[in-house]
Amino acid sequence: MKIAILNGSPRKGNTAAMADAFAKDAAEAGHEVEILHVGQNVIKHGFRDR
């Protein structure tokens, strides 16, 4: 199974640690895992800058 983990936190704290732990266990169980750190990106599609 393919699993995508979306981490929306801009910091590397508890949320990143939880995502890493989940990804590690899922990968050990044979799943394909990717963590996307979206909190560090500026998303402009569909929104106006103010």
N, C-alpha and C positions, 0 to 999 in steps of 0.2 A: 504494500500500500504506500502511496506517496502522501506525505504529510508536510504541509506548509505552516510554519509558526510565524505569526505576525507579532512582532514586538514593537509596540507603539511608544515605549518610553524613550525619551531622548538621552537618558543616562544609562550607564552600565552598572546597575545595582541589583536589587532583589528580583526585578522582573526578568532581567537578562540571565541571572543565575537559575531561576525557575525554568526558563525556556531552554537553557543549556542542559539542565538535568533531564527534562522531558525528552529532548532530542537524543540525548545519550541512551536513555532507556529504550526509546522507540527504535533507534538504530540497532541496538543489541538484539531486539526482538525481530529484526529482519526488515524493518521498514526503511524507505528512502525518505530522509528528512532534510528540509531546508529552512533555515531561520532567516526571515526578512526583517531587518531593522528599519522599519518605516518611520519611526520617531525621529530619525536623524536626517530625513529628507524633507525638502520643501515641495509640497504637492500643490500645484496651481490649477490643474485641469478642472474646469467647471466653476471656479471661484474667482472673484475679482479681488485684487489687492486693494487694501484701503490705506 
